[in-house]
């Protein structure tokens, strides 16, 4: 019975071969575009993710209000991949000024020009901060800044040695002052000494990543347990690590947009096939009537329709994947 119905399906498609070829062509184009869009989506999403990470940085978690003992705790953690520290000693026009270590710099500081400070009297600044202070992006110039530290006002002049791509307003951190102006440890200690107040202290934030293969939930639980045992503050946010963080994120990803395009392609394809079938409906109605008069059941007619559709879809799918892959 199946062979008979299969033969009828092949015969029917050959009899209306112009319509069949048109449907196969439409389906092939649809599958080709879908494959190319999906491949493009995957590629561009991965590329943009790597691009964002390389420019703005990425980490798994961070803790605020860092203490000296925190470094010892992290150094003993088997799951730790990298620990970066950002220490703020005050603000300049609302932007943080302080130090960063090499690991923190590797997590996402990108220099448009120059380098990070290496000697006392040098400074690297974000583009945004330079602009807000009225300076251009010329290395080697002297930059005078007014530093606010624990209500004290300190004026210092530095030599600009690096221009940092803006990142502080793009990192998803809460209650943390990131440094738009980076100086050496010696200059940072000079700021602290100039404040001359017992209540003053620098603000340290630690950012950490976890080695691949380790249970991140256990690692975070270990960090939270440590924080709760070493902090006496009643502020909940200081008693737990902020996790699943990245430098920058968008509300709608490229994959969301491309998925919409793929859906639109298939909707248009289905509409085109429906229109073609409507235009050639009368011969199909006549064929159905003849088969019913010869004793064909509804299930047999349904199987015939499925086989005809499969014989058009499968070649189009194979061709679409092949052409789409080559096109990609």
Secondary structure, 3 states (H helix, E strand, C coil): CHHHHHHHHHHHHHHCHHHHHHHHHHHHHHHHHHHHHHHHHHHHHHHHHHHHHHHHCECCEEECCCCHHHHHHHHCCCCEEEEEEEEEEEEECCEEEEEECHHHHHCCCCEEEECCCCCCCEEEEEHHHHHHHCCCCCCCCEEEEEEEECCEEEEEEEEEEEEECCCCCCCCCCCCCCEEEECCHHHHHHHHHHHCCCCCCCEEEEEEEECCCCCHHHHHHHHHHHHHHHCCCCCHHHHCCEECCECCCCCCCHHHHHHHHHHHHHHHHHHHHHHHHHHCHHHHHHHHHHHHHCCCCHHHHHHHHHHHHHHHHHHHHHHHHHHHHHHC
